[in-house]
Amino acid sequence: KVDKMASLYNIHVRTGCFCNTGACQMHLDISNEDIQRNLQAGHVCGDDIDLVDGRPTGSVRISFGYMSSFEDAQTFLKFIIATRLSKSDTEIPFQSSVTKLMTESVPDDHPSFTNADKLYMIPHISDTQLRNNSSVTKTAVNWQPPEAEAESVRAALSETAVPTCRRGGKPITVTNIYIYPIKSCSAFEVTEWPVGNQGLLYDRNWMVVNRNGVCMTQKQEPRLCLVNPSIDLKKKVMVIQAEGMDPISVSLEENIGKEAVICESKVCSHRVKTYDCGEGTAGWFSLFLGHPCRLIRQSSDMKNMSHQKNTKGLTSATNISLSLVNEAQYLLINVASILQLKEHISARLAETLEIEELIRRFRANIVISAPESFEEEEWAEISIGALRFQVVGPCTRCQIICIDQQSGERNKEFLQSLSASRGRKTNFGVYLMNQPLHSALPDILSVGSQILPVLKENTEIQPPTSSKE
């Protein structure tokens, strides 16, 4: 989470155990038994599991070298103050005070220290970067770490999970369905859509890569959100449009002939088999984005290595086949959660936000209307019509939510507001995986379908008020 926030300020840090698990174990006082429990919880080298049972699994390192300057240190300290000592922090409960941060204005050309034995942080900080922090010459601010909360990236489904019961509550329904045929490009909204073995049919089957074959996302190329792909199932084509460009079409039929060269690509360290979509699409994307790039598609040839990922907590299969997504087949968000976050961000920005804009920023596949905000995080599984899904964990957000999906403009306030409003977490939405379908009904996901959730084992529920409920 620190790494994601630092990236908003163009600061690069290293996180985790820095490829030295022995030193990490020693400095964090982790026993051999703790290491085994962490592995059983799904923690591996290079993942984003920061805490297991409330205890840290790594640390954050800020590296300085020969070319580093005092201004670099100032930049990092401004980032810390802007994100950890913001005005909104007063709304978040903390533990007892553990440290004090002293800030004092000093000349730009030379740092001064009052005592060789006591190192005071004395940066020169502008009012603009500190926003609402006072501009007095000397300020003492208490900073306390938030209460450690046990987190897990994967929420295992309990065999004893029980159905949710509501007291006169409105039914939960699907309000929007989005697919993203090309990874990191614009959403394609539908009212109903077929479900395949990798999620919604054609969702993230294509991706744009640079001249080195590396997947491009909105982090590196925000203009990808201005590319609008749409799927015509009857004509079996994907139409790609963008402002100022002539539309192009790509066949939905896989080109697996002699001219298609199957190659191996990587998506967030996962190996996938892909093939190139040709010079026409490569030229179109290169012209629009202003640098050489190509469109490639995931191969469905099962003789080749498919994009699979060991997903802890899934009871249906050891390996789940994924498209070009990062984590899971589906991402679900709740309108009630969006509304709560909308109020917080609007207050910080001092402007009114459209809920549709926020929904698009979070790039979900399934949008639902539930009575309570963030109640989706208490679910273990859900049923939508004849389809069953396991909730396999929260979605930890990155800087992509800072990008306006209509203009491509960035505003780092969105990720900062999410972190502040959720008590330092950046979770929003939950990941879903398909359960085996035990029905003769067609695998179709539709807007308006009712959702029946099942609560996690340790979640309290209210009994029904009548036998009818």
C-alpha positions as CSV (number, residue, x, y, z in Angstrom):
1,K,0.0,0.0,0.0
2,V,2.9,2.4,0.8
3,D,4.4,1.6,-2.6
4,K,1.1,2.4,-4.4
5,M,0.7,5.7,-2.6
6,A,4.4,6.6,-3.2
7,S,4.0,6.0,-6.9
8,L,1.4,8.8,-7.0
9,Y,4.2,11.2,-6.1
10,N,6.7,9.6,-8.6
11,I,8.6,8.0,-5.7
12,H,10.0,4.5,-6.1
13,V,10.5,2.4,-3.0
14,R,11.2,-1.3,-2.4
15,T,8.9,-3.3,-0.3
16,G,8.7,-6.9,1.1
17,C,11.7,-8.9,2.2
18,F,14.1,-7.6,-0.6
19,C,14.9,-11.2,-1.7
20,N,16.4,-11.9,1.8
21,T,13.8,-13.9,3.7
22,G,16.3,-14.9,6.4
23,A,17.1,-11.3,7.4
24,C,13.4,-10.5,7.1
25,Q,12.5,-13.3,9.5
26,M,15.2,-12.2,12.0
27,H,14.3,-8.4,12.0
28,L,10.6,-9.0,12.2
29,D,11.0,-11.7,14.8
30,I,9.1,-14.3,12.7
31,S,9.4,-17.9,14.0
32,N,9.6,-20.9,11.7
33,E,6.1,-21.8,12.6
34,D,5.0,-18.3,11.6
35,I,6.7,-18.7,8.2
36,Q,4.8,-22.0,7.6
37,R,1.5,-20.3,8.6
38,N,2.2,-17.4,6.2
39,L,2.8,-19.8,3.4
40,Q,-0.4,-21.6,4.2
41,A,-2.2,-18.3,4.1
42,G,-0.9,-17.8,0.5
43,H,2.0,-15.5,1.2
44,V,4.8,-15.9,-1.4
45,C,7.7,-13.8,-2.6
46,G,6.5,-10.9,-4.7
47,D,2.9,-10.9,-3.6
48,D,0.9,-8.0,-2.0
49,I,0.0,-9.6,1.3
50,D,1.2,-7.0,3.8
51,L,-0.2,-8.6,6.9
52,V,-1.0,-12.1,8.1
53,D,-2.9,-12.4,11.4
54,G,-2.2,-8.8,12.0
55,R,1.6,-9.1,11.8
56,P,3.7,-7.6,9.0
57,T,5.3,-9.8,6.4
58,G,7.9,-7.3,5.2
59,S,9.0,-3.7,5.3
60,V,9.6,-0.6,3.2
61,R,13.0,0.5,2.1
62,I,13.9,4.0,0.9
63,S,17.3,3.8,-0.8
64,F,19.7,6.7,-1.1
65,G,22.9,6.6,-3.3
66,Y,25.6,8.8,-4.7
67,M,23.3,10.8,-6.9
68,S,20.6,11.4,-4.1
69,S,20.2,14.9,-2.9
70,F,18.7,16.7,0.2
71,E,15.8,17.7,-2.0
72,D,15.1,14.0,-2.6
73,A,14.7,13.6,1.2
74,Q,12.5,16.6,1.3
75,T,10.3,15.1,-1.4
76,F,9.8,11.9,0.5
77,L,9.1,13.8,3.7
78,K,6.5,15.9,2.0
79,F,4.9,12.7,0.7
80,I,4.8,11.3,4.2
81,I,3.2,14.5,5.6
82,A,0.7,14.8,2.7
83,T,-0.5,11.2,3.0
84,R,-0.1,10.4,6.7
85,L,-0.7,13.7,8.4
86,S,-3.5,15.1,6.4
87,K,-6.5,16.8,8.0
88,S,-8.7,13.9,7.5
89,D,-6.6,11.7,9.8
90,T,-8.2,13.3,12.8
91,E,-11.4,11.3,11.9
92,I,-9.5,8.0,12.2
93,P,-9.0,6.3,15.6
94,F,-5.4,5.7,16.6
95,Q,-3.5,3.9,19.3
96,S,-1.5,5.9,21.9
97,S,1.1,8.3,20.7
98,V,4.4,6.6,19.8
99,T,6.5,9.4,18.2
100,K,6.6,13.0,17.4
101,L,7.5,14.6,14.1
102,M,9.1,18.1,14.3
103,T,9.0,20.3,11.2
104,E,10.8,23.5,11.0
105,S,11.6,25.9,8.1
106,V,15.3,26.1,7.2
107,P,17.2,27.7,4.3
108,D,16.9,25.9,1.0
109,D,20.7,25.6,0.6
110,H,21.7,24.0,3.9
111,P,20.1,21.6,6.4
112,S,20.9,22.3,10.1
113,F,20.9,19.9,13.0
114,T,20.9,21.0,16.6
115,N,22.6,17.9,18.1
116,A,24.8,15.2,16.7
117,D,23.1,12.6,18.9
118,K,19.5,13.7,18.0
119,L,18.5,13.8,14.4
120,Y,15.6,16.1,13.8
121,M,13.7,16.1,10.5
122,I,13.8,19.8,9.4
123,P,12.6,20.1,5.8
124,H,11.6,23.2,3.9
125,I,8.0,22.5,3.0
126,S,5.7,24.6,0.9
127,D,2.1,25.4,2.0
128,T,0.8,24.1,-1.3
129,Q,2.2,20.7,-0.8
130,L,1.1,20.5,2.8
131,R,-2.4,21.7,1.7
132,N,-4.3,22.5,5.0
133,N,-1.3,22.1,7.3
134,S,-0.6,25.4,9.0
135,S,2.3,27.5,7.7
136,V,3.7,28.5,11.1
137,T,7.4,28.1,11.4
138,K,7.3,25.3,13.9
139,T,4.7,22.6,14.4
140,A,4.6,19.5,16.6
141,V,2.3,16.8,15.3
142,N,1.6,13.5,16.9
143,W,1.6,10.6,14.6
144,Q,0.3,7.2,15.6
145,P,0.1,4.0,13.5
146,P,-3.4,2.6,12.9
147,E,-4.5,-0.4,14.8
148,A,-3.2,-3.5,13.1
149,E,-5.9,-5.4,11.5
150,A,-5.7,-9.0,10.3
151,E,-6.0,-9.1,6.6
152,S,-6.0,-11.9,4.0
153,V,-5.9,-11.5,0.2
154,R,-8.0,-14.6,-0.1
155,A,-11.1,-15.2,1.9
156,A,-11.6,-18.9,2.1
157,L,-15.2,-20.2,1.8
158,S,-16.3,-22.0,4.9
159,E,-18.2,-25.2,4.7
160,T,-20.4,-23.9,7.5
161,A,-21.3,-20.6,5.9
162,V,-25.0,-19.7,6.4
163,P,-27.4,-17.7,4.1
164,T,-27.9,-14.0,4.8
165,C,-31.2,-13.1,6.4
166,R,-32.6,-9.6,6.1
167,R,-35.2,-7.7,8.1
168,G,-37.4,-6.1,5.6
169,G,-34.5,-5.3,3.4
170,K,-34.7,-4.7,-0.4
171,P,-33.5,-7.4,-2.7
172,I,-30.0,-7.1,-4.0
173,T,-29.9,-6.9,-7.8
174,V,-27.3,-6.5,-10.6
175,T,-27.5,-2.9,-11.9
176,N,-24.7,-2.9,-14.5
177,I,-22.5,-5.4,-16.3
178,Y,-19.2,-4.3,-18.0
179,I,-16.7,-6.2,-20.0
180,Y,-13.3,-5.0,-21.0
181,P,-12.3,-6.8,-24.2
182,I,-8.9,-5.1,-24.4
183,K,-7.0,-5.0,-21.1
184,S,-6.8,-1.4,-19.7
185,C,-9.0,0.0,-22.5
186,S,-12.6,1.4,-22.1
187,A,-15.5,-0.6,-20.7
188,F,-18.2,-2.1,-22.9
189,E,-21.5,-2.0,-21.1
190,V,-24.1,-4.7,-21.7
191,T,-27.5,-5.7,-20.3
192,E,-26.9,-9.4,-20.5
193,W,-23.8,-11.5,-21.5
194,P,-22.7,-15.1,-21.8
195,V,-20.4,-16.5,-19.1
196,G,-17.4,-18.6,-20.2
197,N,-14.9,-20.8,-18.3
198,Q,-12.7,-17.7,-17.8
199,G,-15.4,-15.2,-16.8
200,L,-17.6,-13.0,-19.0
201,L,-17.1,-14.1,-22.6
202,Y,-14.3,-12.1,-24.3
203,D,-13.5,-10.1,-21.1
204,R,-9.8,-9.1,-21.3
205,N,-9.0,-11.5,-24.1
206,W,-6.7,-8.9,-25.8
207,M,-4.0,-6.6,-24.6
208,V,-1.7,-3.9,-26.0
209,V,2.1,-4.5,-25.7
210,N,5.0,-2.3,-26.4
211,R,7.9,-3.0,-28.8
212,N,9.4,-5.3,-26.2
213,G,6.2,-7.4,-25.8
214,V,5.5,-6.0,-22.3
215,C,1.8,-5.5,-21.4
216,M,0.8,-1.8,-21.3
217,T,-1.7,-0.5,-18.8
218,Q,-3.2,2.8,-17.9
219,K,-0.4,3.3,-15.3
220,Q,2.1,3.8,-18.2
221,E,-0.4,4.9,-20.9
222,P,-3.5,6.7,-19.6
223,R,-4.8,7.2,-23.1
224,L,-5.7,3.5,-23.3
225,C,-8.9,4.5,-21.5
226,L,-9.9,6.5,-24.6
227,V,-9.9,3.3,-26.8
228,N,-13.5,2.0,-27.0
229,P,-13.8,-1.7,-28.0
230,S,-17.3,-3.2,-28.5
231,I,-18.3,-6.8,-29.3
232,D,-20.9,-7.8,-31.9
233,L,-21.7,-11.4,-31.2
234,K,-23.9,-11.8,-34.3
235,K,-21.2,-10.5,-36.7
236,K,-18.5,-12.1,-34.6
237,V,-16.3,-9.1,-34.6
238,M,-14.8,-6.6,-32.1
239,V,-15.0,-3.0,-33.3
240,I,-12.3,-0.6,-31.9
241,Q,-13.0,3.1,-31.9
242,A,-11.2,6.2,-30.7
243,E,-11.7,9.9,-31.2
244,G,-10.0,11.1,-34.4
245,M,-9.4,7.5,-35.7
246,D,-11.3,5.4,-38.2
247,P,-12.9,2.4,-36.6
248,I,-11.2,-1.0,-37.1
249,S,-12.6,-4.5,-36.7
250,V,-11.0,-7.6,-35.3
251,S,-12.5,-11.0,-35.9
252,L,-13.7,-13.0,-32.8
253,E,-12.6,-16.2,-34.6
254,E,-9.2,-17.2,-33.4
255,N,-6.5,-16.9,-36.0
256,I,-4.6,-20.1,-35.3
257,G,-3.4,-20.7,-38.9
258,K,0.2,-21.0,-40.1
259,E,0.6,-17.2,-40.2
260,A,-0.2,-16.9,-36.5
261,V,2.9,-17.2,-34.3
262,I,2.0,-18.3,-30.8
263,C,4.4,-16.7,-28.3
264,E,4.6,-16.5,-24.5
265,S,3.8,-13.3,-22.7
266,K,3.5,-12.2,-19.1
267,V,0.7,-10.5,-17.2
268,C,1.7,-9.6,-13.7
269,S,4.3,-12.4,-13.7
270,H,1.9,-15.0,-15.0
271,R,2.8,-16.6,-18.3
272,V,0.2,-16.7,-21.0
273,K,0.2,-18.0,-24.6
274,T,-0.7,-15.3,-27.1
275,Y,-0.7,-14.5,-30.8
276,D,-0.3,-11.3,-32.7
277,C,-3.4,-9.7,-34.3
278,G,-1.6,-8.3,-37.3
279,E,0.0,-5.2,-38.8
280,G,-3.3,-3.4,-39.3
281,T,-4.2,-3.2,-35.6
282,A,-0.5,-2.6,-34.7
283,G,-0.5,0.4,-36.9
284,W,-3.8,1.7,-35.6
285,F,-2.7,1.6,-31.9
286,S,0.8,2.9,-32.7
287,L,-0.7,5.9,-34.5
288,F,-3.2,6.7,-31.7
289,L,-0.8,6.2,-28.8
290,G,2.2,7.8,-30.6
291,H,4.7,5.0,-30.2
292,P,5.2,1.5,-31.5
293,C,2.9,-1.1,-30.0
294,R,0.9,-4.1,-31.0
295,L,-2.4,-5.8,-30.2
296,I,-2.1,-9.5,-29.1
297,R,-4.7,-12.0,-28.0
298,Q,-4.7,-14.8,-25.5
299,S,-4.6,-18.2,-27.2
300,S,-7.3,-20.7,-26.2
301,D,-5.2,-23.6,-27.5
302,M,-5.4,-25.9,-24.5
303,K,-2.2,-27.7,-25.6
304,N,-0.4,-24.6,-24.6
305,M,0.1,-23.2,-21.2
306,S,-3.1,-21.4,-20.1
307,H,-3.1,-18.5,-17.7
308,Q,-3.7,-20.3,-14.5
309,K,-3.3,-19.2,-10.9
310,N,-3.3,-21.1,-7.6
311,T,-6.2,-19.4,-5.8
312,K,-6.3,-20.1,-2.1
313,G,-9.6,-20.9,-0.6
314,L,-11.4,-22.2,-3.7
315,T,-13.1,-25.4,-3.1
316,S,-14.0,-26.2,-6.7
317,A,-10.6,-26.6,-8.3
318,T,-6.9,-26.4,-7.7
319,N,-6.1,-24.3,-10.7
320,I,-8.5,-21.7,-12.1
321,S,-8.2,-20.7,-15.7
322,L,-8.0,-16.9,-16.1
323,S,-8.1,-14.5,-19.1
324,L,-5.6,-11.6,-19.1
325,V,-6.9,-10.3,-15.7
326,N,-4.5,-9.8,-12.8
327,E,-6.3,-11.6,-10.0
328,A,-9.7,-13.2,-10.6
329,Q,-12.4,-13.9,-13.2
330,Y,-14.8,-11.1,-12.0
331,L,-14.7,-7.9,-10.0
332,L,-17.8,-6.8,-8.1
333,I,-18.6,-3.4,-6.6
334,N,-21.6,-2.1,-4.6
335,V,-23.4,1.2,-5.4
336,A,-23.9,1.8,-1.7
337,S,-20.1,1.6,-1.2
338,I,-19.6,4.0,-4.1
339,L,-22.1,6.5,-2.6
340,Q,-20.3,6.5,0.7
341,L,-16.9,7.1,-0.9
342,K,-18.4,9.7,-3.2
343,E,-19.4,11.9,-0.2
344,H,-15.9,11.6,1.3
345,I,-14.1,12.5,-2.0
346,S,-16.5,15.3,-2.9
347,A,-15.8,16.9,0.5
348,R,-12.0,16.7,0.0
349,L,-12.2,18.0,-3.6
350,A,-14.9,20.6,-2.7
351,E,-16.8,19.6,-5.8
352,T,-19.7,17.3,-6.7
353,L,-18.8,14.1,-8.4
354,E,-21.1,12.0,-10.7
355,I,-21.6,8.5,-9.5
356,E,-21.2,7.1,-13.0
357,E,-17.7,8.6,-13.2
358,L,-16.7,6.8,-9.9
359,I,-18.2,3.5,-11.1
360,R,-16.2,3.7,-14.3
361,R,-13.0,4.5,-12.3
362,F,-13.3,1.2,-10.4
363,R,-13.5,-0.9,-13.6
364,A,-15.8,-3.6,-12.2
365,N,-17.5,-6.4,-14.2
366,I,-20.5,-6.5,-12.0
367,V,-22.2,-3.6,-10.2
368,I,-24.8,-4.3,-7.6
369,S,-27.2,-2.4,-5.4
370,A,-27.1,-3.6,-1.8
371,P,-28.7,-1.8,1.2
372,E,-25.5,-1.4,3.2
373,S,-22.1,-0.1,2.1
374,F,-19.2,-2.6,2.1
375,E,-21.5,-5.4,3.1
376,E,-20.1,-7.3,0.1
377,E,-16.8,-7.8,2.1
378,E,-18.7,-10.0,4.5
379,W,-19.9,-12.4,1.9
380,A,-18.4,-15.9,1.3
381,E,-20.3,-16.7,-1.9
382,I,-23.2,-15.4,-4.0
383,S,-25.7,-16.8,-6.4
384,I,-27.0,-14.8,-9.4
385,G,-29.7,-16.7,-11.0
386,A,-28.4,-20.2,-11.8
387,L,-24.8,-19.0,-11.5
388,R,-22.7,-19.4,-8.3
389,F,-19.6,-17.5,-7.4
390,Q,-17.1,-17.6,-4.6
391,V,-15.9,-14.4,-3.1
392,V,-12.1,-14.9,-3.0
393,G,-11.0,-11.6,-1.4
394,P,-10.9,-7.8,-1.6
395,C,-9.6,-5.8,-4.5
396,T,-6.6,-3.7,-3.3
397,R,-6.7,-0.6,-5.5
398,C,-3.8,1.1,-7.3
399,Q,-3.4,4.5,-9.0
400,I,-5.6,3.5,-12.0
401,I,-8.6,4.8,-10.0
402,C,-7.0,8.2,-10.2
403,I,-7.5,8.3,-13.9
404,D,-10.7,9.8,-15.3
405,Q,-11.9,7.2,-17.7
406,Q,-13.5,9.8,-20.0
407,S,-10.5,12.1,-20.4
408,G,-7.4,10.2,-19.3
409,E,-6.5,12.9,-16.7
410,R,-4.9,11.9,-13.4
411,N,-5.9,13.2,-9.9
412,K,-4.1,11.4,-7.1
413,E,-6.7,12.6,-4.6
414,F,-8.9,9.6,-5.4
415,L,-6.5,7.0,-4.1
416,Q,-5.6,9.2,-1.1
417,S,-9.3,9.7,-0.3
418,L,-9.9,6.0,-0.5
419,S,-7.1,5.3,1.9
420,A,-8.2,8.0,4.3
421,S,-11.8,7.0,4.3
422,R,-11.1,3.3,4.8
423,G,-8.6,3.7,7.7
424,R,-5.5,3.3,5.6
425,K,-6.8,0.4,3.5
426,T,-7.1,0.8,-0.3
427,N,-9.6,-2.1,-0.7
428,F,-12.7,-1.5,-2.8
429,G,-14.8,-4.2,-4.3
430,V,-14.4,-8.0,-4.2
431,Y,-13.1,-10.7,-6.5
432,L,-15.3,-13.5,-7.6
433,M,-14.6,-16.9,-9.1
434,N,-17.1,-19.2,-10.9
435,Q,-18.5,-22.2,-9.0
436,P,-19.3,-25.3,-11.1
437,L,-22.7,-24.9,-12.7
438,H,-25.2,-27.6,-11.8
439,S,-28.1,-26.5,-14.0
440,A,-29.4,-27.0,-17.5
441,L,-30.1,-23.2,-17.7
442,P,-27.9,-21.2,-20.1
443,D,-24.9,-19.4,-18.6
444,I,-26.1,-15.9,-19.0
445,L,-25.5,-13.0,-16.6
446,S,-28.3,-10.3,-16.8
447,V,-28.9,-6.9,-15.4
448,G,-31.8,-7.0,-12.9
449,S,-31.0,-10.5,-11.7
450,Q,-31.4,-11.0,-7.9
451,I,-28.3,-11.8,-5.8
452,L,-28.5,-14.2,-2.9
453,P,-25.4,-13.8,-0.8
454,V,-23.9,-16.3,1.8
455,L,-22.2,-14.8,4.8
456,K,-18.8,-15.7,6.1
457,E,-18.8,-18.1,9.0
458,N,-17.8,-15.5,11.6
459,T,-20.4,-12.9,10.5
460,E,-23.3,-12.2,12.7
461,I,-26.8,-12.3,11.0
462,Q,-30.2,-11.3,12.1
463,P,-33.0,-14.0,12.2
464,P,-35.9,-13.5,9.8
465,T,-38.9,-11.7,11.2
466,S,-41.3,-14.2,9.7
467,S,-41.4,-17.7,8.3
468,K,-42.1,-16.2,4.9
469,E,-38.8,-14.3,4.9
